[in-house]
Structure formats: C-alpha cells, structure tokens
Amino acid sequence: MLESPDAVLIYMPLMKELGMSWNEIKRTSRHELRALCTALYEYKAYHSMDGYTAEDISGMAKNKPQVRQQYNTYLQTRRKYDIMIGNEKKPTGFGNIK
C-alpha cells in the first residue's frame, strides 16, 4: 500500500483536507470517496486565485508562465459554477451594442 495510487490520490487528501479518519474512509463506498475527492479538487480550483486580478496574473506570468493556465482554469471553474447557481455575469463590451 505504500506505493498505491489510492493512498496518494484518495486517502491522504481525504484525511488531510477533509479531516476524515481511517475508519470513516473504510466505511464509505469507493464511489462516494471519489466524489469527495472530485468535489475537493473543484473547490480548490474555484478558490485557487481568489483575490488576484488579471493585472496581478499578468505580472506573475512574466516569471512563471504556468500561472496563466492556472488562472484560466480558475476562471473556467468560476464561470461553470456561476452559471449553475444562476449568478451568470452579463458580458461587457461592444458586442452587446445593437
């Protein structure tokens, strides 16, 4: 089990991030464990760049280009959940003028 992908990808995040005990994990179905891990990943993506502006990201991306990809993932996740909860923002720009 030391090199098991389940230990690294499922059990440890659940124990560390969600505070689940080993007994709770054993009692939970595999399907529910995967759903919890997926939800945890989405939660982290949803809040990963809170507080940063596009200008902040541009400045950071000069030294670390991967920051721009992380920011794009953040924006996609935010848009997805904003649409789901009905918080969709109206597009701004000249495209709205008729």
MMTF fields as JSON, N, C-alpha, C and O atoms, coordinates in Angstrom:
{
  "mmtfVersion": "1.0.0",
  "mmtfProducer": "UNKNOWN",
  "numBonds": 391,
  "numAtoms": 392,
  "numGroups": 98,
  "numChains": 1,
  "numModels": 1,
  "chainsPerModel": [1],
  "groupsPerChain": [98],
  "chainIdList": ["A"],
  "bondAtomList": [4, 2, 8, 6, 12, 10, 16, 14, 20, 18, 24, 22, 28, 26, 32, 30, 36, 34, 40, 38, 44, 42, 48, 46, 52, 50, 56, 54, 60, 58, 64, 62, 68, 66, 72, 70, 76, 74, 80, 78, 84, 82, 88, 86, 92, 90, 96, 94, 100, 98, 104, 102, 108, 106, 112, 110, 116, 114, 120, 118, 124, 122, 128, 126, 132, 130, 136, 134, 140, 138, 144, 142, 148, 146, 152, 150, 156, 154, 160, 158, 164, 162, 168, 166, 172, 170, 176, 174, 180, 178, 184, 182, 188, 186, 192, 190, 196, 194, 200, 198, 204, 202, 208, 206, 212, 210, 216, 214, 220, 218, 224, 222, 228, 226, 232, 230, 236, 234, 240, 238, 244, 242, 248, 246, 252, 250, 256, 254, 260, 258, 264, 262, 268, 266, 272, 270, 276, 274, 280, 278, 284, 282, 288, 286, 292, 290, 296, 294, 300, 298, 304, 302, 308, 306, 312, 310, 316, 314, 320, 318, 324, 322, 328, 326, 332, 330, 336, 334, 340, 338, 344, 342, 348, 346, 352, 350, 356, 354, 360, 358, 364, 362, 368, 366, 372, 370, 376, 374, 380, 378, 384, 382, 388, 386],
  "bondOrderList": [1, 1, 1, 1, 1, 1, 1, 1, 1, 1, 1, 1, 1, 1, 1, 1, 1, 1, 1, 1, 1, 1, 1, 1, 1, 1, 1, 1, 1, 1, 1, 1, 1, 1, 1, 1, 1, 1, 1, 1, 1, 1, 1, 1, 1, 1, 1, 1, 1, 1, 1, 1, 1, 1, 1, 1, 1, 1, 1, 1, 1, 1, 1, 1, 1, 1, 1, 1, 1, 1, 1, 1, 1, 1, 1, 1, 1, 1, 1, 1, 1, 1, 1, 1, 1, 1, 1, 1, 1, 1, 1, 1, 1, 1, 1, 1, 1],
  "groupList": [{"groupName": "MET", "atomNameList": ["N", "CA", "C", "O"], "elementList": ["N", "C", "C", "O"], "formalChargeList": [0, 0, 0, 0], "bondAtomList": [1, 0, 2, 1, 3, 2], "bondOrderList": [1, 1, 2], "singleLetterCode": "M", "chemCompType": "L-PEPTIDE LINKING"}, {"groupName": "LEU", "atomNameList": ["N", "CA", "C", "O"], "elementList": ["N", "C", "C", "O"], "formalChargeList": [0, 0, 0, 0], "bondAtomList": [1, 0, 2, 1, 3, 2], "bondOrderList": [1, 1, 2], "singleLetterCode": "L", "chemCompType": "L-PEPTIDE LINKING"}, {"groupName": "GLU", "atomNameList": ["N", "CA", "C", "O"], "elementList": ["N", "C", "C", "O"], "formalChargeList": [0, 0, 0, 0], "bondAtomList": [1, 0, 2, 1, 3, 2], "bondOrderList": [1, 1, 2], "singleLetterCode": "E", "chemCompType": "L-PEPTIDE LINKING"}, {"groupName": "SER", "atomNameList": ["N", "CA", "C", "O"], "elementList": ["N", "C", "C", "O"], "formalChargeList": [0, 0, 0, 0], "bondAtomList": [1, 0, 2, 1, 3, 2], "bondOrderList": [1, 1, 2], "singleLetterCode": "S", "chemCompType": "L-PEPTIDE LINKING"}, {"groupName": "PRO", "atomNameList": ["N", "CA", "C", "O"], "elementList": ["N", "C", "C", "O"], "formalChargeList": [0, 0, 0, 0], "bondAtomList": [1, 0, 2, 1, 3, 2], "bondOrderList": [1, 1, 2], "singleLetterCode": "P", "chemCompType": "L-PEPTIDE LINKING"}, {"groupName": "ASP", "atomNameList": ["N", "CA", "C", "O"], "elementList": ["N", "C", "C", "O"], "formalChargeList": [0, 0, 0, 0], "bondAtomList": [1, 0, 2, 1, 3, 2], "bondOrderList": [1, 1, 2], "singleLetterCode": "D", "chemCompType": "L-PEPTIDE LINKING"}, {"groupName": "ALA", "atomNameList": ["N", "CA", "C", "O"], "elementList": ["N", "C", "C", "O"], "formalChargeList": [0, 0, 0, 0], "bondAtomList": [1, 0, 2, 1, 3, 2], "bondOrderList": [1, 1, 2], "singleLetterCode": "A", "chemCompType": "L-PEPTIDE LINKING"}, {"groupName": "VAL", "atomNameList": ["N", "CA", "C", "O"], "elementList": ["N", "C", "C", "O"], "formalChargeList": [0, 0, 0, 0], "bondAtomList": [1, 0, 2, 1, 3, 2], "bondOrderList": [1, 1, 2], "singleLetterCode": "V", "chemCompType": "L-PEPTIDE LINKING"}, {"groupName": "ILE", "atomNameList": ["N", "CA", "C", "O"], "elementList": ["N", "C", "C", "O"], "formalChargeList": [0, 0, 0, 0], "bondAtomList": [1, 0, 2, 1, 3, 2], "bondOrderList": [1, 1, 2], "singleLetterCode": "I", "chemCompType": "L-PEPTIDE LINKING"}, {"groupName": "TYR", "atomNameList": ["N", "CA", "C", "O"], "elementList": ["N", "C", "C", "O"], "formalChargeList": [0, 0, 0, 0], "bondAtomList": [1, 0, 2, 1, 3, 2], "bondOrderList": [1, 1, 2], "singleLetterCode": "Y", "chemCompType": "L-PEPTIDE LINKING"}, {"groupName": "LYS", "atomNameList": ["N", "CA", "C", "O"], "elementList": ["N", "C", "C", "O"], "formalChargeList": [0, 0, 0, 0], "bondAtomList": [1, 0, 2, 1, 3, 2], "bondOrderList": [1, 1, 2], "singleLetterCode": "K", "chemCompType": "L-PEPTIDE LINKING"}, {"groupName": "GLY", "atomNameList": ["N", "CA", "C", "O"], "elementList": ["N", "C", "C", "O"], "formalChargeList": [0, 0, 0, 0], "bondAtomList": [1, 0, 2, 1, 3, 2], "bondOrderList": [1, 1, 2], "singleLetterCode": "G", "chemCompType": "PEPTIDE LINKING"}, {"groupName": "TRP", "atomNameList": ["N", "CA", "C", "O"], "elementList": ["N", "C", "C", "O"], "formalChargeList": [0, 0, 0, 0], "bondAtomList": [1, 0, 2, 1, 3, 2], "bondOrderList": [1, 1, 2], "singleLetterCode": "W", "chemCompType": "L-PEPTIDE LINKING"}, {"groupName": "ASN", "atomNameList": ["N", "CA", "C", "O"], "elementList": ["N", "C", "C", "O"], "formalChargeList": [0, 0, 0, 0], "bondAtomList": [1, 0, 2, 1, 3, 2], "bondOrderList": [1, 1, 2], "singleLetterCode": "N", "chemCompType": "L-PEPTIDE LINKING"}, {"groupName": "ARG", "atomNameList": ["N", "CA", "C", "O"], "elementList": ["N", "C", "C", "O"], "formalChargeList": [0, 0, 0, 0], "bondAtomList": [1, 0, 2, 1, 3, 2], "bondOrderList": [1, 1, 2], "singleLetterCode": "R", "chemCompType": "L-PEPTIDE LINKING"}, {"groupName": "THR", "atomNameList": ["N", "CA", "C", "O"], "elementList": ["N", "C", "C", "O"], "formalChargeList": [0, 0, 0, 0], "bondAtomList": [1, 0, 2, 1, 3, 2], "bondOrderList": [1, 1, 2], "singleLetterCode": "T", "chemCompType": "L-PEPTIDE LINKING"}, {"groupName": "HIS", "atomNameList": ["N", "CA", "C", "O"], "elementList": ["N", "C", "C", "O"], "formalChargeList": [0, 0, 0, 0], "bondAtomList": [1, 0, 2, 1, 3, 2], "bondOrderList": [1, 1, 2], "singleLetterCode": "H", "chemCompType": "L-PEPTIDE LINKING"}, {"groupName": "CYS", "atomNameList": ["N", "CA", "C", "O"], "elementList": ["N", "C", "C", "O"], "formalChargeList": [0, 0, 0, 0], "bondAtomList": [1, 0, 2, 1, 3, 2], "bondOrderList": [1, 1, 2], "singleLetterCode": "C", "chemCompType": "L-PEPTIDE LINKING"}, {"groupName": "GLN", "atomNameList": ["N", "CA", "C", "O"], "elementList": ["N", "C", "C", "O"], "formalChargeList": [0, 0, 0, 0], "bondAtomList": [1, 0, 2, 1, 3, 2], "bondOrderList": [1, 1, 2], "singleLetterCode": "Q", "chemCompType": "L-PEPTIDE LINKING"}, {"groupName": "PHE", "atomNameList": ["N", "CA", "C", "O"], "elementList": ["N", "C", "C", "O"], "formalChargeList": [0, 0, 0, 0], "bondAtomList": [1, 0, 2, 1, 3, 2], "bondOrderList": [1, 1, 2], "singleLetterCode": "F", "chemCompType": "L-PEPTIDE LINKING"}],
  "groupTypeList": [0, 1, 2, 3, 4, 5, 6, 7, 1, 8, 9, 0, 4, 1, 0, 10, 2, 1, 11, 0, 3, 12, 13, 2, 8, 10, 14, 15, 3, 14, 16, 2, 1, 14, 6, 1, 17, 15, 6, 1, 9, 2, 9, 10, 6, 9, 16, 3, 0, 5, 11, 9, 15, 6, 2, 5, 8, 3, 11, 0, 6, 10, 13, 10, 4, 18, 7, 14, 18, 18, 9, 13, 15, 9, 1, 18, 15, 14, 14, 10, 9, 5, 8, 0, 8, 11, 13, 2, 10, 10, 4, 15, 11, 19, 11, 13, 8, 10],
  "groupIdList": [1, 2, 3, 4, 5, 6, 7, 8, 9, 10, 11, 12, 13, 14, 15, 16, 17, 18, 19, 20, 21, 22, 23, 24, 25, 26, 27, 28, 29, 30, 31, 32, 33, 34, 35, 36, 37, 38, 39, 40, 41, 42, 43, 44, 45, 46, 47, 48, 49, 50, 51, 52, 53, 54, 55, 56, 57, 58, 59, 60, 61, 62, 63, 64, 65, 66, 67, 68, 69, 70, 71, 72, 73, 74, 75, 76, 77, 78, 79, 80, 81, 82, 83, 84, 85, 86, 87, 88, 89, 90, 91, 92, 93, 94, 95, 96, 97, 98],
  "secStructList": [7, 6, 6, 7, 2, 2, 0, 0, 0, 0, 0, 2, 2, 2, 2, 2, 2, 2, 7, 7, 7, 2, 2, 2, 2, 2, 2, 1, 7, 2, 2, 2, 2, 2, 2, 2, 2, 2, 2, 2, 2, 2, 2, 2, 2, 2, 2, 6, 6, 6, 6, 7, 7, 2, 2, 2, 2, 2, 2, 2, 2, 6, 6, 7, 6, 2, 2, 2, 2, 2, 2, 2, 2, 2, 2, 2, 2, 2, 2, 2, 2, 2, 2, 2, 6, 6, 7, 7, 7, 7, 7, 7, 1, 4, 4, 4, 7, 7],
  "xCoordList": [0.812, 0.0, 0.859, 0.342, 2.135, 2.996, 3.049, 3.163, 2.968, 3.027, 1.695, 1.645, 0.64, -0.686, -1.191, -1.111, -1.709, -2.271, -3.476, -3.73, -4.221, -5.36, -4.915, -5.56, -3.823, -3.332, -2.942, -3.234, -2.286, -1.79, -2.91, -2.988, -3.773, -4.761, -6.114, -6.88, -6.422, -7.734, -7.625, -8.15, -6.956, -6.973, -6.293, -6.851, -5.111, -4.378, -5.098, -5.215, -5.585, -6.327, -7.566, -7.886, -8.265, -9.457, -9.099, -9.809, -8.021, -7.606, -7.073, -7.417, -6.244, -5.6, -6.559, -6.664, -7.252, -8.075, -9.465, -9.995, -10.059, -11.421, -11.479, -12.547, -10.345, -10.294, -10.987, -11.431, -11.081, -11.721, -10.757, -9.551, -11.287, -10.454, -10.357, -11.12, -9.416, -9.247, -10.516, -10.906, -11.159, -12.398, -13.529, -14.306, -13.626, -14.65, -14.424, -15.371, -13.17, -12.842, -13.206, -13.771, -12.887, -13.191, -14.698, -15.142, -15.483, -16.942, -17.622, -18.778, -16.922, -17.509, -17.268, -16.194, -18.274, -18.13, -17.097, -16.85, -16.512, -15.49, -16.066, -15.39, -17.293, -17.957, -18.045, -17.763, -18.43, -18.522, -17.148, -17.009, -16.13, -14.777, -14.285, -13.701, -14.522, -14.12, -14.881, -14.314, -16.165, -16.964, -16.433, -16.374, -16.048, -15.479, -14.165, -13.922, -13.33, -12.051, -12.284, -11.6, -13.239, -13.562, -14.087, -13.697, -14.969, -15.507, -14.405, -14.405, -13.477, -12.353, -11.497, -11.087, -11.227, -10.458, -11.188, -10.571, -12.49, -13.268, -13.276, -13.168, -13.403, -13.395, -12.071, -12.037, -10.986, -9.667, -9.483, -8.925, -9.948, -9.856, -10.719, -10.322, -11.899, -12.842, -12.269, -12.544, -11.486, -10.949, -9.441, -8.848, -8.818, -7.36, -6.769, -5.645, -7.492, -6.939, -7.786, -7.743, -8.544, -9.343, -8.432, -7.365, -8.86, -8.105, -7.125, -6.59, -6.88, -5.97, -6.758, -7.862, -6.186, -6.796, -6.045, -4.983, -6.613, -5.958, -4.578, -3.642, -4.465, -3.169, -2.153, -0.983, -2.589, -1.7, -1.18, 0.006, -2.079, -1.71, -0.729, 0.232, -0.958, -0.025, 1.369, 2.36, 1.446, 2.744, 3.432, 4.635, 2.667, 3.245, 3.615, 4.58, 2.847, 3.065, 4.357, 4.853, 4.901, 6.171, 7.283, 8.16, 7.252, 8.276, 7.868, 8.718, 6.566, 6.059, 4.871, 3.738, 5.112, 4.024, 2.885, 1.755, 3.147, 2.105, 1.017, -0.075, 1.297, 0.304, -0.9, -2.037, -0.649, -1.743, -2.694, -3.909, -2.167, -3.008, -3.81, -4.991, -3.178, -3.895, -5.026, -6.117, -4.756, -5.775, -6.929, -8.09, -6.613, -7.664, -8.53, -9.75, -7.911, -8.671, -9.573, -10.732, -9.047, -9.824, -11.039, -12.155, -10.819, -11.916, -12.964, -14.16, -12.531, -13.475, -14.317, -15.528, -13.684, -14.409, -15.39, -16.528, -14.967, -15.864, -17.073, -18.206, -16.831, -17.933, -18.906, -20.122, -18.359, -19.192, -20.135, -21.334, -19.607, -20.44, -21.327, -22.42, -20.89, -21.748, -22.979, -24.082, -22.797, -23.924, -24.842, -26.064, -24.268, -25.076, -25.962, -27.1, -25.438, -26.213, -26.989, -27.631, -26.933, -27.69, -27.062, -27.754, -25.777, -25.032, -24.264, -23.239, -24.755, -24.03, -23.903, -24.885, -22.697, -22.448, -22.716, -22.402, -23.292, -23.568, -22.25, -21.446, -22.023, -20.795, -20.773, -21.802, -19.596, -19.439, -18.609, -17.804, -18.811, -18.036, -18.945, -20.144, -18.364, -19.095, -20.006, -20.87, -19.848, -20.68, -22.141, -23.003, -22.446, -23.825, -24.573, -25.797, -23.876, -24.499, -25.158, -24.557, -26.422, -27.16, -27.605, -28.24],
  "yCoordList": [-1.193, 0.0, 1.262, 2.349, 1.147, 2.325, 3.066, 4.292, 2.342, 2.985, 2.918, 3.104, 2.657, 2.548, 3.916, 4.878, 4.016, 5.302, 5.71, 6.902, 4.737, 5.077, 5.817, 6.779, 5.378, 6.034, 7.478, 8.377, 7.692, 9.029, 9.928, 11.101, 9.387, 10.213, 10.293, 11.221, 9.348, 9.357, 9.498, 10.455, 8.567, 8.523, 9.727, 10.342, 10.057, 11.156, 12.5, 13.234, 12.85, 14.118, 14.147, 15.177, 13.006, 12.972, 13.132, 13.807, 12.527, 12.638, 14.034, 14.633, 14.541, 15.822, 16.996, 17.856, 17.032, 18.192, 18.155, 19.196, 16.978, 16.877, 16.364, 16.341, 15.956, 15.505, 14.179, 13.902, 13.364, 12.055, 11.1, 11.133, 10.264, 9.257, 8.026, 7.878, 7.15, 5.923, 5.072, 4.461, 5.029, 4.258, 4.837, 4.087, 6.15, 6.78, 6.462, 6.197, 6.491, 6.185, 4.738, 4.461, 3.817, 2.402, 2.153, 1.265, 2.916, 2.732, 3.379, 3.073, 4.261, 4.997, 4.228, 3.663, 4.211, 3.486, 4.177, 5.377, 3.398, 3.919, 5.041, 6.033, 4.879, 5.893, 7.226, 8.281, 7.177, 8.395, 9.005, 10.228, 8.159, 8.678, 9.427, 10.504, 8.858, 9.536, 10.848, 11.85, 10.835, 12.063, 13.136, 14.311, 12.733, 13.688, 14.277, 15.477, 13.434, 13.912, 14.856, 15.872, 14.529, 15.402, 16.739, 17.791, 16.699, 17.938, 18.77, 19.996, 18.117, 18.826, 19.51, 20.658, 18.8, 19.377, 20.593, 21.632, 20.469, 21.58, 22.767, 23.917, 22.486, 23.545, 24.3, 25.53, 23.541, 24.188, 25.011, 26.107, 24.496, 25.248, 26.505, 27.562, 26.387, 27.503, 28.66, 29.824, 28.345, 29.378, 29.591, 30.329, 28.971, 28.992, 30.373, 30.651, 31.227, 32.537, 33.683, 34.801, 33.401, 34.462, 35.604, 35.386, 36.815, 37.99, 38.518, 39.615, 37.76, 38.214, 38.845, 38.406, 39.875, 40.496, 40.029, 39.414, 40.332, 39.97, 40.638, 40.067, 41.839, 42.545, 41.831, 41.714, 41.36, 40.593, 39.349, 39.026, 38.662, 37.434, 37.742, 36.999, 38.825, 39.204, 39.453, 39.054, 40.112, 40.361, 39.078, 38.912, 38.166, 36.905, 35.996, 35.236, 36.075, 35.189, 35.524, 34.704, 36.691, 37.038, 36.124, 35.734, 35.783, 34.914, 33.439, 32.554, 33.185, 31.806, 31.705, 31.965, 31.332, 31.276, 30.326, 30.529, 29.305, 28.351, 29.006, 28.453, 30.163, 30.869, 31.253, 31.227, 31.606, 31.989, 30.813, 31.009, 29.599, 28.422, 28.143, 27.802, 28.287, 28.103, 29.128, 28.804, 30.354, 31.404, 31.107, 31.337, 30.599, 30.235, 29.102, 29.123, 28.117, 27.034, 27.597, 27.2, 28.511, 29.179, 29.887, 29.74, 30.663, 31.402, 30.468, 30.736, 29.377, 28.4, 27.773, 27.612, 27.425, 26.821, 27.825, 27.469, 29.066, 30.102, 30.279, 30.339, 30.363, 30.524, 29.346, 29.535, 28.134, 26.934, 26.97, 26.729, 27.267, 27.27, 28.503, 28.428, 29.625, 30.805, 30.544, 30.964, 29.858, 29.503, 28.526, 28.664, 27.538, 26.539, 27.154, 26.727, 28.155, 28.748, 29.985, 30.641, 30.305, 31.435, 32.774, 33.792, 32.796, 34.024, 34.478, 35.149, 34.115, 34.386, 35.892, 36.629, 36.333, 37.749, 38.068, 37.277, 39.22, 39.663, 40.09, 40.779, 39.679, 40.095, 41.603, 42.226, 42.167, 43.594, 43.789, 42.935, 44.9, 45.187, 45.657, 45.862, 45.819, 46.355, 45.312, 45.673, 44.063, 43.009, 43.14, 42.588, 43.844, 43.988, 45.13, 45.212, 45.992, 47.16, 46.724, 46.041, 47.141, 46.808, 48.042, 47.969],
  "zCoordList": [0.0, 0.0, 0.0, -0.26, 0.28, 0.326, -0.999, -1.015, -2.113, -3.409, -4.147, -5.363, -3.428, -4.017, -4.463, -3.7, -5.683, -6.108, -5.264, -5.089, -4.741, -3.88, -2.63, -2.212, -2.037, -0.822, -1.106, -0.317, -2.227, -2.553, -3.08, -2.713, -3.934, -4.625, -3.931, -4.189, -3.063, -2.419, -0.91, -0.342, -0.256, 1.206, 1.854, 2.763, 1.397, 2.039, 1.879, 2.86, 0.682, 0.598, 1.49, 2.083, 1.584, 2.432, 3.894, 4.639, 4.303, 5.7, 5.998, 7.017, 5.119, 5.366, 5.184, 6.059, 4.059, 3.731, 4.351, 4.74, 4.447, 4.967, 6.399, 7.009, 6.932, 8.316, 8.558, 9.672, 7.528, 7.698, 8.384, 8.136, 9.233, 9.885, 8.991, 8.036, 9.308, 8.547, 8.615, 7.619, 9.777, 9.929, 9.085, 8.495, 9.023, 8.18, 6.71, 5.968, 6.298, 4.907, 4.587, 3.529, 5.489, 5.255, 5.19, 4.461, 5.933, 5.944, 4.735, 4.442, 4.038, 2.917, 1.625, 1.42, 0.755, -0.516, -1.407, -1.289, -2.285, -3.202, -4.072, -4.344, -4.495, -5.32, -4.567, -5.135, -3.313, -2.501, -2.242, -2.21, -2.055, -1.84, -3.073, -2.96, -4.242, -5.483, -5.658, -6.094, -5.317, -5.416, -4.467, -4.827, -3.253, -2.305, -2.823, -2.692, -3.406, -3.956, -5.125, -5.25, -5.977, -7.115, -6.619, -7.125, -5.63, -5.073, -4.423, -4.534, -3.756, -3.139, -4.205, -4.035, -5.307, -6.408, -6.982, -7.215, -7.208, -7.763, -6.797, -7.221, -5.509, -4.505, -4.527, -4.475, -4.606, -4.644, -5.908, -5.856, -7.046, -8.299, -8.233, -8.724, -7.625, -7.528, -6.71, -7.001, -5.701, -4.815, -4.968, -4.18, -5.947, -6.051, -6.321, -5.903, -7.0, -7.352, -6.796, -7.309, -5.758, -5.132, -4.717, -4.143, -5.011, -4.592, -5.628, -5.465, -6.686, -7.736, -8.868, -9.191, -9.467, -10.638, -11.883, -11.789, -13.05, -14.309, -14.4, -14.96, -13.851, -13.876, -12.991, -13.355, -11.846, -10.959, -11.671, -11.6, -12.352, -13.057, -14.177, -14.378, -14.909, -15.981, -15.44, -16.051, -14.295, -13.679, -13.239, -13.441, -12.637, -12.178, -13.355, -13.276, -14.442, -15.587, -16.323, -17.097, -16.1, -16.751, -16.251, -17.022, -14.981, -14.405, -14.424, -14.525, -14.327, -14.299, -15.254, -14.852, -16.507, -17.49, -17.107, -17.55, -16.303, -15.926, -15.077, -14.943, -14.509, -13.701, -14.561, -14.091, -15.809, -16.703, -16.929, -16.959, -17.09, -17.255, -15.987, -16.06, -14.834, -13.572, -13.441, -12.972, -13.857, -13.783, -14.741, -14.404, -15.928, -16.883, -16.343, -16.506, -15.702, -15.064, -13.975, -13.856, -13.188, -12.145, -12.746, -12.248, -13.828, -14.447, -15.04, -14.931, -15.666, -16.216, -15.113, -15.264, -14.021, -12.899, -12.309, -12.004, -12.145, -11.616, -12.524, -12.047, -13.855, -14.799, -14.72, -14.701, -14.673, -14.634, -13.432, -13.577, -12.257, -11.054, -10.964, -10.402, -11.498, -11.537, -12.403, -12.055, -13.521, -14.382, -13.662, -13.728, -12.974, -12.264, -11.185, -10.991, -10.486, -9.392, -9.834, -9.014, -11.125, -11.641, -11.372, -11.357, -11.161, -10.898, -12.126, -12.013, -13.282, -14.521, -14.736, -14.641, -15.024, -15.255, -16.712, -17.602, -16.946, -18.302, -18.948, -18.32, -20.21, -20.882, -21.089, -21.353, -20.966, -21.199, -22.449, -22.819, -23.083, -24.284, -25.412, -25.222, -26.562, -27.709, -28.344, -29.143, -28.027, -28.605, -28.216, -28.9, -27.15, -26.678, -27.352, -27.242, -28.031, -28.658, -29.956, -30.786, -30.11, -31.343, -32.027, -33.079]
}
